[in-house]
Amino acid sequence: MRFHPLRVREVERLTDDAVAVTFDIPPEAHDIFRHVPGQHVTLRHEVDGTEVRRTYSVCAPAAKAPATPLLKVGIRLVEGGAFSTHALKELSVGDTIEVTPPTGRFTLRPRPGRFAAIVGGSGITPVLSIAATLLSEEPEAKFHLIRSDRTAASAMFLEEVAELKDRHPDRFHLVHTLSREERQAGPSTGRLDTERLTTLLPALLPVDDVDDWFLCGPHGLVSGAARALGALGVPATSIHQEIFHVDDASAGPRKRAADRSAPSGAKLTATLGGRMGVWPVGGGETLLETVLRNRSDAPYACKGGVCGTCRVKLVSGEVSMDRNFALEPDEVSAGYVLACQSRPVTEAVEVDFDA
């Protein structure tokens, strides 16, 4: 997992609790930082003497060569969040942040068709890049955006979304709902839960004609939207999810093995960056914790099963995965696990970070 030092070009205040941060990309790194719409980057910075890593989606449209790529991320303040607090209160133009190249599978490469997104709060960030790039590059595409925010004042990227509507009035359909503020026009106030979406979506757009759905935001909204789409007959293969925040109350209990400790004498074999290592697994350790004791370059960011940065291929052996909010069902079926959430349940486990 390679980090590149990038200079902060701009810190733009979006709302009282959110900013957009734009980075300067040197010419020699242009190709490294060209993103596919919907991808994210991991930022690494020292805050109060402690290394902090956080993953943020790129909100800017994708730029094809030879155009200069634009790396811009949206950051919302999280209660107790070390990096988001630093970004809102202290980050300044000229500061240097270490950034990884864009990655992620919550993406849409422009193509003809009809697409839709249901987003909540900062979940607008990757979808803004997806919609803007699609509508700009593909004249035969249409995009429906259903977004939910607490209040109008808390909504990120209001102007950017309005510009999309003005630029593509016949191909961009926007519905903006608020959960804590009454409006004179538009949908009634309230959360976009499963019941409401099951009724609302068929009234807003031709559900059966949508090629792909993109759900992004808090766990409760994303899981509720997925259930609503399933009830409306949308195949799971057409539903793409990315969770920005997991509330323990809505996510339910963690799945834990009866004994959190690895089997006595358990060993982990891991391939990372073309090099293989074999190490003993400490009591209660996750795969990521074992690797980090021996390889500081192991990829990770959130350590909460949300970002998917530590995704690995399980080559042999068995593991118990506490939580998974990042991998699609087909990835799990193909043998991928999250290293930060997985613990060995057999004496020998082999994983491949490069797969």
C-alpha positions as CSV (number, residue, x, y, z in Angstrom):
1,M,0.0,0.0,0.0
2,R,1.9,3.0,-1.3
3,F,1.3,6.5,-0.1
4,H,2.2,9.6,-2.0
5,P,2.8,13.0,-0.3
6,L,0.3,15.5,-1.9
7,R,0.0,19.2,-1.2
8,V,-3.4,20.6,-0.2
9,R,-4.5,23.0,-2.9
10,E,-7.9,24.1,-1.4
11,V,-10.1,23.5,1.6
12,E,-13.7,24.5,0.8
13,R,-16.3,24.8,3.5
14,L,-19.5,22.9,2.3
15,T,-21.6,23.0,5.5
16,D,-21.1,23.7,9.2
17,D,-19.7,20.2,9.6
18,A,-18.2,19.3,6.2
19,V,-15.4,20.4,3.9
20,A,-14.1,19.5,0.4
21,V,-10.3,19.1,0.2
22,T,-8.6,19.3,-3.2
23,F,-5.0,18.2,-3.7
24,D,-2.3,19.2,-6.2
25,I,-1.1,16.3,-8.3
26,P,2.4,16.6,-9.8
27,P,2.7,15.8,-13.5
28,E,4.6,12.5,-12.9
29,A,1.7,11.2,-10.8
30,H,-1.2,12.1,-13.1
31,D,-1.7,8.5,-14.3
32,I,-1.4,7.2,-10.8
33,F,-4.3,9.3,-9.6
34,R,-6.7,9.0,-12.5
35,H,-9.8,7.5,-10.8
36,V,-12.8,5.5,-12.0
37,P,-16.0,7.3,-10.9
38,G,-16.9,6.0,-7.5
39,Q,-13.4,5.1,-6.2
40,H,-11.9,6.2,-3.0
41,V,-8.4,7.1,-1.6
42,T,-6.9,6.5,1.9
43,L,-5.4,9.6,3.6
44,R,-2.6,9.2,6.2
45,H,-1.5,12.0,8.5
46,E,-0.1,12.4,11.9
47,V,-2.6,14.0,14.3
48,D,-1.4,14.9,17.9
49,G,1.6,12.5,17.4
50,T,-0.5,9.6,16.3
51,E,-0.7,8.2,12.7
52,V,-4.3,8.3,11.5
53,R,-5.7,6.7,8.3
54,R,-9.1,7.4,6.9
55,T,-10.8,6.5,3.6
56,Y,-12.7,9.1,1.6
57,S,-14.4,8.9,-1.8
58,V,-13.3,11.1,-4.7
59,C,-16.2,13.5,-5.6
60,A,-14.7,15.0,-8.7
61,P,-15.5,13.8,-12.2
62,A,-13.0,11.5,-13.8
63,A,-10.6,13.0,-16.3
64,K,-9.2,11.1,-19.3
65,A,-5.7,11.6,-20.4
66,P,-4.2,14.0,-21.4
67,A,-6.5,16.1,-19.1
68,T,-5.1,16.8,-15.6
69,P,-6.8,14.6,-13.0
70,L,-8.7,16.3,-10.2
71,L,-8.4,14.8,-6.8
72,K,-11.1,16.2,-4.5
73,V,-12.7,14.5,-1.4
74,G,-15.6,15.4,0.8
75,I,-15.0,15.1,4.6
76,R,-17.8,15.3,7.1
77,L,-17.1,15.8,10.8
78,V,-17.5,12.5,12.8
79,E,-18.0,12.8,16.6
80,G,-14.7,11.9,18.1
81,G,-13.1,11.5,14.7
82,A,-9.4,12.5,14.9
83,F,-8.9,13.1,11.2
84,S,-12.2,14.7,10.4
85,T,-11.8,17.1,13.3
86,H,-8.3,18.0,12.1
87,A,-9.6,18.5,8.5
88,L,-12.4,20.9,9.6
89,K,-10.5,22.9,12.2
90,E,-6.8,22.8,11.3
91,L,-6.1,21.6,7.7
92,S,-4.8,24.5,5.5
93,V,-3.7,25.1,2.0
94,G,-0.1,24.1,1.6
95,D,-0.3,21.3,4.1
96,T,1.0,17.9,3.0
97,I,-1.1,14.7,3.3
98,E,0.0,11.2,2.3
99,V,-2.5,9.7,-0.2
100,T,-2.9,6.3,-1.8
101,P,-3.9,5.8,-5.5
102,P,-7.6,5.5,-6.1
103,T,-9.1,2.1,-5.5
104,G,-12.5,0.5,-4.9
105,R,-15.3,-1.4,-6.7
106,F,-18.3,0.8,-6.1
107,T,-17.8,2.2,-9.6
108,L,-19.6,2.9,-12.9
109,R,-17.6,3.2,-16.1
110,P,-19.7,5.4,-18.4
111,R,-22.0,3.4,-20.8
112,P,-25.5,3.8,-22.2
113,G,-28.4,3.0,-20.0
114,R,-30.5,4.1,-17.0
115,F,-28.9,4.3,-13.6
116,A,-30.1,5.3,-10.1
117,A,-28.7,6.0,-6.7
118,I,-30.1,6.3,-3.2
119,V,-27.8,8.1,-0.9
120,G,-27.8,9.5,2.6
121,G,-25.6,12.4,4.0
122,S,-22.0,12.1,2.9
123,G,-23.0,9.2,0.7
124,I,-23.5,11.8,-2.1
125,T,-19.7,12.0,-2.4
126,P,-18.9,9.0,-4.7
127,V,-22.2,9.2,-6.5
128,L,-21.5,12.8,-7.5
129,S,-18.4,11.6,-9.4
130,I,-20.4,8.7,-10.9
131,A,-23.3,10.9,-12.1
132,A,-21.2,13.8,-13.3
133,T,-18.8,11.6,-15.3
134,L,-21.6,9.5,-16.8
135,L,-23.8,12.4,-18.0
136,S,-20.7,14.2,-19.4
137,E,-19.3,11.3,-21.3
138,E,-22.3,9.3,-22.3
139,P,-25.2,11.1,-24.1
140,E,-27.3,7.9,-24.1
141,A,-27.3,7.6,-20.3
142,K,-29.9,8.8,-17.7
143,F,-29.3,9.1,-14.0
144,H,-31.9,9.2,-11.1
145,L,-30.7,10.5,-7.7
146,I,-32.7,10.1,-4.6
147,R,-30.8,11.7,-1.7
148,S,-31.7,12.2,1.9
149,D,-30.2,14.7,4.4
150,R,-31.2,15.8,7.9
151,T,-31.8,19.4,6.8
152,A,-31.1,21.5,3.6
153,A,-28.3,23.3,5.4
154,S,-26.5,20.0,6.2
155,A,-26.6,18.8,2.6
156,M,-23.1,18.4,1.0
157,F,-22.5,19.5,-2.6
158,L,-25.9,21.2,-3.1
159,E,-24.5,23.6,-5.8
160,E,-22.7,20.8,-7.7
161,V,-25.9,18.7,-7.8
162,A,-28.0,21.7,-8.9
163,E,-25.5,22.4,-11.7
164,L,-25.9,18.8,-13.0
165,K,-29.7,19.3,-13.0
166,D,-29.3,22.6,-15.0
167,R,-26.8,21.0,-17.4
168,H,-28.7,17.8,-18.1
169,P,-32.4,18.6,-17.4
170,D,-33.7,15.7,-19.5
171,R,-31.2,13.1,-18.3
172,F,-30.8,13.9,-14.6
173,H,-33.7,13.4,-12.2
174,L,-33.3,14.6,-8.7
175,V,-35.4,13.9,-5.6
176,H,-34.2,15.4,-2.4
177,T,-35.8,14.4,0.9
178,L,-35.2,15.8,4.4
179,S,-35.6,13.8,7.6
180,R,-35.7,16.7,10.1
181,E,-37.0,19.7,8.2
182,E,-40.4,20.5,6.7
183,R,-40.6,21.7,3.1
184,Q,-43.3,23.4,1.2
185,A,-42.8,21.3,-1.9
186,G,-41.4,17.8,-2.7
187,P,-41.6,14.6,-0.7
188,S,-42.8,14.7,2.9
189,T,-40.3,14.9,5.8
190,G,-39.1,11.6,7.2
191,R,-36.4,8.9,6.9
192,L,-36.1,6.8,3.8
193,D,-36.7,3.4,5.4
194,T,-37.7,0.2,3.6
195,E,-41.4,0.7,3.8
196,R,-41.3,4.3,2.5
197,L,-38.9,3.4,-0.4
198,T,-41.0,0.4,-1.5
199,T,-43.9,2.8,-2.0
200,L,-41.9,5.8,-3.2
201,L,-39.6,4.4,-5.8
202,P,-42.2,3.1,-8.3
203,A,-43.8,6.5,-8.2
204,L,-40.6,8.2,-9.0
205,L,-39.0,6.2,-11.8
206,P,-39.4,3.0,-13.9
207,V,-37.7,0.6,-11.4
208,D,-37.6,-2.3,-13.9
209,D,-35.8,-0.2,-16.5
210,V,-32.8,0.7,-14.2
211,D,-29.7,-1.1,-15.2
212,D,-27.7,-0.6,-11.9
213,W,-28.5,0.8,-8.5
214,F,-25.9,2.5,-6.3
215,L,-26.7,2.7,-2.5
216,C,-24.4,4.8,-0.3
217,G,-24.5,6.3,3.1
218,P,-25.2,5.1,6.7
219,H,-25.8,1.4,7.3
220,G,-29.5,1.8,8.1
221,L,-30.3,3.6,4.9
222,V,-28.3,1.3,2.7
223,S,-29.6,-1.9,4.1
224,G,-33.2,-0.5,4.1
225,A,-32.9,0.5,0.5
226,A,-31.5,-2.9,-0.5
227,R,-34.5,-4.6,1.1
228,A,-36.9,-2.3,-0.7
229,L,-35.3,-3.0,-4.1
230,G,-35.4,-6.7,-3.4
231,A,-39.1,-6.4,-2.6
232,L,-39.6,-4.6,-5.9
233,G,-37.9,-7.4,-7.8
234,V,-34.6,-5.9,-8.5
235,P,-31.9,-8.6,-8.8
236,A,-29.1,-8.5,-6.3
237,T,-26.5,-8.4,-9.1
238,S,-27.8,-4.9,-10.0
239,I,-27.5,-3.5,-6.5
240,H,-24.1,-2.0,-5.5
241,Q,-23.6,-0.8,-1.9
242,E,-21.0,1.3,0.0
243,I,-21.5,2.1,3.6
244,F,-20.0,5.2,5.1
245,H,-20.9,4.8,8.7
246,V,-22.0,1.8,10.8
247,D,-24.2,2.3,13.9
248,D,-23.9,-0.7,16.2
249,A,-27.6,-0.4,17.1
250,S,-28.6,-0.8,13.4
251,A,-25.9,-3.2,12.4
252,G,-26.7,-5.8,15.0
253,P,-24.3,-7.9,17.0
254,R,-20.9,-8.9,15.7
255,K,-20.5,-12.4,14.5
256,R,-17.8,-13.9,16.7
257,A,-16.4,-17.4,16.9
258,A,-17.2,-19.1,20.3
259,D,-13.5,-18.7,21.2
260,R,-11.9,-15.5,19.9
261,S,-8.4,-17.0,20.2
262,A,-6.8,-18.7,17.3
263,P,-6.2,-22.5,17.6
264,S,-3.1,-23.3,19.6
265,G,0.0,-23.0,17.3
266,A,-2.0,-21.4,14.5
267,K,0.1,-20.0,11.7
268,L,-0.7,-17.4,9.0
269,T,0.9,-17.5,5.6
270,A,0.5,-14.2,3.7
271,T,1.6,-12.9,0.3
272,L,1.9,-9.2,0.2
273,G,3.7,-7.2,-2.5
274,G,5.1,-10.4,-4.1
275,R,6.7,-11.5,-0.9
276,M,5.5,-14.4,1.3
277,G,5.8,-14.7,5.1
278,V,4.7,-17.2,7.7
279,W,4.0,-16.0,11.2
280,P,2.4,-17.3,14.4
281,V,-1.1,-15.9,15.2
282,G,-1.3,-14.3,18.6
283,G,-4.3,-14.9,20.9
284,G,-7.4,-13.1,19.7
285,E,-5.6,-11.5,16.7
286,T,-7.2,-10.8,13.4
287,L,-5.3,-11.6,10.2
288,L,-4.4,-7.9,9.8
289,E,-3.0,-7.6,13.3
290,T,-0.8,-10.6,12.7
291,V,0.5,-9.3,9.4
292,L,1.1,-5.8,10.8
293,R,3.3,-7.1,13.6
294,N,5.6,-8.3,10.8
295,R,4.9,-6.1,7.8
296,S,4.1,-2.4,8.4
297,D,3.1,-2.0,4.7
298,A,-0.1,-4.1,5.0
299,P,-3.0,-2.2,3.6
300,Y,-5.7,-1.0,5.9
301,A,-7.7,2.1,6.7
302,C,-10.9,1.9,8.9
303,K,-10.3,-1.4,10.6
304,G,-14.1,-1.6,11.0
305,G,-15.1,-3.8,8.1
306,V,-16.4,-0.8,6.1
307,C,-13.8,0.4,3.6
308,G,-12.6,-2.9,2.1
309,T,-8.9,-1.7,1.9
310,C,-7.7,-4.9,3.6
311,R,-9.5,-7.2,1.3
312,V,-7.6,-10.5,0.8
313,K,-8.1,-13.8,-1.0
314,L,-8.4,-16.8,1.3
315,V,-6.1,-19.4,-0.3
316,S,-6.5,-22.2,2.2
317,G,-7.8,-22.8,5.7
318,E,-10.9,-21.3,7.4
319,V,-11.5,-18.0,9.1
320,S,-14.4,-16.4,11.0
321,M,-15.3,-12.9,9.8
322,D,-16.7,-10.7,12.5
323,R,-18.4,-8.2,10.2
324,N,-18.5,-7.4,6.5
325,F,-19.9,-4.1,5.2
326,A,-17.5,-3.9,2.2
327,L,-17.5,-7.1,0.2
328,E,-20.2,-8.0,-2.3
329,P,-21.7,-11.5,-2.1
330,D,-19.9,-12.6,-5.2
331,E,-16.6,-11.6,-3.7
332,V,-17.3,-13.6,-0.5
333,S,-18.3,-16.6,-2.7
334,A,-15.0,-16.2,-4.6
335,G,-13.1,-16.6,-1.3
336,Y,-12.3,-13.0,-0.4
337,V,-12.4,-11.9,3.3
338,L,-11.6,-8.7,5.2
339,A,-8.3,-9.1,7.0
340,C,-9.3,-6.6,9.8
341,Q,-12.4,-8.7,10.7
342,S,-11.1,-12.3,10.1
343,R,-9.6,-14.7,12.7
344,P,-8.3,-18.2,12.0
345,V,-10.4,-21.1,13.0
346,T,-8.0,-23.7,11.6
347,E,-4.3,-24.2,12.6
348,A,-3.1,-23.1,9.2
349,V,-4.5,-20.2,7.1
350,E,-3.0,-18.7,3.9
351,V,-4.1,-15.4,2.4
352,D,-3.0,-13.4,-0.6
353,F,-3.2,-9.6,-0.5
354,D,-2.1,-9.4,-4.1
355,A,-5.0,-11.4,-5.5
